Amino acid sequence: MDELPDQKASLGQRPQSFEVPSALPSVLARALAFSAVIIASICGGLMGFALGQLQWSENERLWVLVVSVISSMFASIGVAIVAVLVLRAMAEWSDVASVRARRR
């Protein structure tokens, strides 16, 4: 089988770098997403603590703690889901932008 001239030229050339292209978002974006989850967890815990103190009396501190921990977990899970979706959208958006740039 005959190879096309473009294929012959590309077979003899070495790649300019050996880095594997990555779809990971930038370190700054990942750090901001992580900090958003931590801040949401703290805020959720504080809101649960305030709700628990309003609901139960002084001698039922265990319920206040339980509500505080559960609300902290719910808030952090919710923000983590949103952060993952945002990071995926950023990766897809940059991929589409790079395809458009290559077409020019």
Secondary structure, DSSP 8 states (H G I E B T S, - for coil): ----HHHHHHHH---S----------HHHHHHHHHHHHHHHHHHHHHHHHHHHHHS-TT-HHHHHHHHHHHHHHHHHHHHHHHHHHHHHHHHHHHHHHHHHHH-
